[in-house]
């Protein structure tokens, strides 16, 4: 089964027209290579692909400048994090006039782990983060399946729930035991496994480094490093708090989420829908799933998305800020939603132009 990713394809093609180098970043197995192959298939110019996990392609790029200098059209380099020494070569090739080739590089790491590319290729590279499937790709009739299994293609498309769960368990082990060490992470796999599992139980909550530090018997700085490691590997997300000069004491610590709902359920041992409905994290799972669906629909960057909370109890799950535009979102796992005093406070205090309460019912209607 093939699910076209037209929105992502159009976005990457648009960036390729603007920049000589585009990097598609995302967790392993999220579909980066499949998307790149579709773009290659539609390329009207000559095209070439290198997979740095293939020994033959790795050998071809032993002298990267010699291998890449005469290529024209679109050049795809997969698993670029395995050869960061290629970035200075790409800078030289990107600065040539006339420009003979454009480069599409794929990596299982975030811009933070690829900081060398940012420094070497400043002004020449655009980053595009690819997530798993979204509702607009699979259809709203597959909502329950997408929430339970998550957006990783091989998990979502598995023949059975058991097969999907087994794939996610294998994915978690591979990230911990192979991918993170390849990216230079020196934290023991068992330690990060325990931390990731603990993070799943704190999914959707405000980050409390002191509590995590006590549980692991390490410093606040060390557990923050664990969180940054999973965030950089694209398997955890940090939603920053919004605060401004109003007459209320506001929360200034971020919220943490496991990035993919299916991976969250894998960490929590949830195999089927009935297990999910009985689990104490069902509300937090539902909130996180729809929060990132909304972010994807808005086409919002991480710098535009926040949550807001006060110590008196007012809270807004998602605040989207773009220019003067401010929209607020609340997520409730209920089929009979009601506007809350918390949401009213957020509308007034933050000057929201629009506010949405996303609920589990099947009707859309105006609340206020």
ZAMARGU-4260 file (C-alpha; in steps of 0.2 Angstrom, whole numbers, plus 5000, padded with zeros to 4 digits):
<rodrens>
0) 5000/5000/5000 | 5007/5017/4995 | 5001/5033/5003 | 5006/5048/4993 | 5013/5063/5003
5) 5009/5077/4991 | 5010/5091/5004 | 5028/5086/5009 | 5033/5083/4991 | 5027/5101/4986
10) 5035/5109/5001 | 5052/5100/4998 | 5051/5104/4979 | 5048/5123/4983 | 5063/5123/4994
15) 5074/5115/4981 | 5069/5130/4969 | 5075/5142/4983 | 5090/5134/4990 | 5105/5124/4982
20) 5104/5112/4997 | 5089/5105/5006 | 5090/5093/5021 | 5075/5082/5025 | 5077/5077/5043
25) 5067/5065/5054 | 5067/5049/5064 | 5073/5033/5056 | 5059/5024/5046 | 5048/5039/5045
30) 5048/5039/5025 | 5062/5051/5021 | 5070/5039/5008 | 5053/5035/5000 | 5049/5054/4998
35) 5066/5057/4990 | 5064/5043/4978 | 5047/5050/4973 | 5055/5068/4970 | 5069/5059/4960
40) 5056/5050/4949 | 5047/5067/4945 | 5064/5077/4942 | 5065/5083/4924 | 5084/5086/4926
45) 5097/5072/4927 | 5097/5064/4945 | 5109/5054/4955 | 5107/5045/4972 | 5120/5040/4985
50) 5115/5029/5000 | 5129/5031/5014 | 5123/5014/5022 | 5128/5005/5005 | 5147/5001/5006
55) 5148/5004/4987 | 5141/5021/4988 | 5152/5025/5003 | 5167/5020/4993 | 5161/5031/4978
60) 5161/5046/4990 | 5178/5042/4997 | 5184/5058/4988 | 5168/5067/4989 | 5173/5082/4978
65) 5179/5071/4964 | 5163/5061/4965 | 5151/5076/4965 | 5160/5089/4955 | 5154/5084/4938
70) 5136/5079/4943 | 5121/5089/4936 | 5103/5091/4941 | 5097/5084/4957 | 5109/5074/4969
75) 5102/5064/4984 | 5113/5059/4998 | 5105/5048/5010 | 5111/5046/5029 | 5121/5061/5028
80) 5125/5061/5046 | 5137/5046/5043 | 5149/5058/5033 | 5148/5076/5040 | 5165/5079/5032
85) 5155/5081/5015 | 5147/5097/5021 | 5162/5108/5016 | 5162/5100/4999 | 5144/5104/4997
90) 5148/5122/5001 | 5160/5124/4987 | 5149/5115/4975 | 5134/5126/4980 | 5144/5142/4977
95) 5148/5138/4959 | 5141/5149/4945 | 5132/5144/4935 | 5125/5131/4948 | 5126/5114/4940
100) 5117/5104/4953 | 5106/5105/4968 | 5108/5093/4983 | 5094/5084/4993 | 5102/5077/5009
105) 5093/5065/5021 | 5097/5063/5039 | 5090/5054/5055 | 5096/5068/5065 | 5090/5086/5070
110) 5098/5102/5065 | 5106/5102/5083 | 5115/5086/5079 | 5120/5092/5062 | 5126/5109/5069
115) 5141/5107/5057 | 5130/5109/5042 | 5122/5124/5049 | 5139/5132/5052 | 5147/5127/5036
120) 5132/5130/5025 | 5124/5145/5032 | 5113/5154/5020 | 5114/5139/5007 | 5104/5125/5016
125) 5085/5124/5021 | 5080/5111/5034 | 5063/5102/5032 | 5057/5090/5046 | 5047/5075/5040
130) 5035/5067/5053 | 5025/5052/5051 | 5008/5051/5042 | 4995/5064/5046 | 4976/5063/5045
135) 4976/5073/5029 | 4986/5059/5021 | 4977/5044/5028 | 4959/5050/5029 | 4949/5054/5044
140) 4941/5037/5043 | 4958/5030/5048 | 4959/5041/5064 | 4957/5028/5077 | 4971/5017/5068
145) 4982/5032/5066 | 4981/5037/5085 | 4984/5019/5091 | 4998/5014/5079 | 5006/5031/5076
150) 5012/5038/5060 | 5027/5028/5056 | 5023/5020/5039 | 5028/5002/5043 | 5018/5003/5060
155) 5003/5011/5052 | 5002/4999/5037 | 5005/4983/5047 | 4993/4969/5044 | 4988/4967/5062
160) 4989/4977/5079 | 5001/4964/5085 | 5012/4966/5070 | 5012/4985/5072 | 5016/4983/5091
165) 5031/4972/5087 | 5038/4984/5074 | 5037/4998/5087 | 5046/4988/5100 | 5060/4984/5087
170) 5061/5002/5082 | 5063/5008/5100 | 5077/4995/5103 | 5086/5000/5086 | 5085/5019/5091
175) 5093/5015/5107 | 5106/5002/5103 | 5111/5008/5085 | 5105/5025/5079 | 5110/5035/5095
180) 5128/5028/5096 | 5130/5031/5078 | 5126/5049/5081 | 5139/5051/5094 | 5128/5048/5109
185) 5138/5041/5124 | 5124/5037/5136 | 5121/5019/5140 | 5106/5011/5130 | 5098/5004/5146
190) 5099/5022/5154 | 5090/5030/5140 | 5078/5016/5139 | 5073/5019/5157 | 5072/5038/5154
195) 5062/5036/5138 | 5049/5025/5147 | 5048/5037/5162 | 5046/5051/5149 | 5031/5041/5142
200) 5022/5042/5159 | 5025/5061/5160 | 5019/5063/5142 | 5010/5080/5141 | 5016/5086/5158
205) 5027/5101/5162 | 5045/5096/5163 | 5052/5094/5181 | 5070/5091/5180 | 5072/5089/5199
210) 5060/5075/5199 | 5069/5066/5185 | 5086/5069/5193 | 5080/5061/5209 | 5074/5046/5201
215) 5090/5043/5191 | 5102/5049/5205 | 5110/5062/5194 | 5111/5081/5191 | 5097/5091/5183
220) 5109/5095/5169 | 5112/5076/5166 | 5093/5073/5164 | 5091/5088/5153 | 5105/5080/5142
225) 5095/5064/5141 | 5080/5074/5135 | 5090/5084/5123 | 5096/5068/5116 | 5079/5061/5112
230) 5073/5077/5106 | 5088/5078/5094 | 5084/5061/5088 | 5066/5066/5083 | 5058/5054/5095
235) 5053/5067/5109 | 5047/5085/5108 | 5048/5100/5120 | 5034/5113/5119 | 5040/5129/5125
240) 5030/5140/5137 | 5023/5157/5132 | 5024/5171/5145 | 5022/5190/5144 | 5019/5204/5155
245) 5002/5201/5163 | 4997/5201/5181 | 4998/5183/5183 | 5012/5171/5188 | 5015/5160/5173
250) 5023/5143/5171 | 5040/5145/5163 | 5045/5126/5161 | 5042/5117/5145 | 5030/5103/5142
255) 5037/5086/5136 | 5029/5074/5124 | 5034/5057/5115 | 5033/5063/5097 | 5023/5049/5090
260) 5008/5042/5098 | 5011/5024/5092 | 5029/5024/5100 | 5021/5032/5116 | 5009/5017/5116
265) 5023/5005/5113 | 5033/5012/5128 | 5017/5010/5139 | 5014/4992/5133 | 4997/4997/5124
270) 4993/4985/5110 | 4975/4987/5106 | 4961/5001/5107 | 4953/4993/5122 | 4970/4993/5131
275) 4971/5012/5127 | 4954/5017/5133 | 4957/5009/5150 | 4975/5017/5152 | 4977/5032/5164
280) 4987/5041/5150 | 4972/5040/5137 | 4968/5058/5139 | 4986/5064/5138 | 4989/5053/5123
285) 4973/5060/5114 | 4979/5078/5118 | 4996/5075/5111 | 4991/5066/5096 | 4979/5080/5091
290) 4990/5094/5096 | 5003/5088/5083 | 4990/5085/5070 | 4985/5103/5072 | 5003/5109/5071
295) 5005/5099/5055 | 4989/5106/5048 | 4994/5124/5052 | 5011/5121/5044 | 5018/5129/5060
300) 5037/5129/5065 | 5043/5125/5082 | 5046/5144/5085 | 5027/5148/5082 | 5020/5135/5095
305) 5019/5136/5114 | 5008/5131/5128 | 5002/5144/5142 | 4999/5141/5160 | 4997/5151/5176
310) 5000/5145/5194 | 4982/5149/5198 | 4976/5135/5186 | 4973/5144/5169 | 4980/5134/5155
315) 4980/5133/5136 | 4986/5117/5127 | 4992/5126/5111 | 4996/5144/5107 | 5000/5147/5089
320) 5008/5164/5086 | 5012/5170/5069 | 5015/5189/5067 | 5000/5197/5075 | 4990/5182/5074
325) 4986/5172/5090 | 4975/5156/5090 | 4972/5145/5105 | 4968/5127/5105 | 4962/5116/5119
330) 4960/5097/5118 | 4947/5087/5127 | 4944/5068/5126 | 4926/5070/5128 | 4911/5070/5116
335) 4902/5084/5126 | 4914/5098/5127 | 4911/5114/5137 | 4920/5130/5137 | 4930/5131/5153
340) 4935/5146/5164 | 4953/5142/5160 | 4950/5144/5141 | 4940/5160/5144 | 4955/5167/5155
345) 4967/5162/5140 | 4956/5171/5128 | 4956/5187/5138 | 4974/5187/5145 | 4982/5183/5128
350) 4971/5192/5116 | 4967/5177/5106 | 4958/5181/5089 | 4952/5163/5088 | 4950/5149/5100
355) 4946/5130/5096 | 4941/5116/5108 | 4945/5100/5099 | 4935/5086/5106 | 4930/5068/5103
360) 4913/5070/5097 | 4907/5069/5079 | 4899/5087/5077 | 4907/5104/5075 | 4898/5119/5083
365) 4900/5136/5091 | 4902/5136/5110 | 4903/5155/5113
</rodrens>
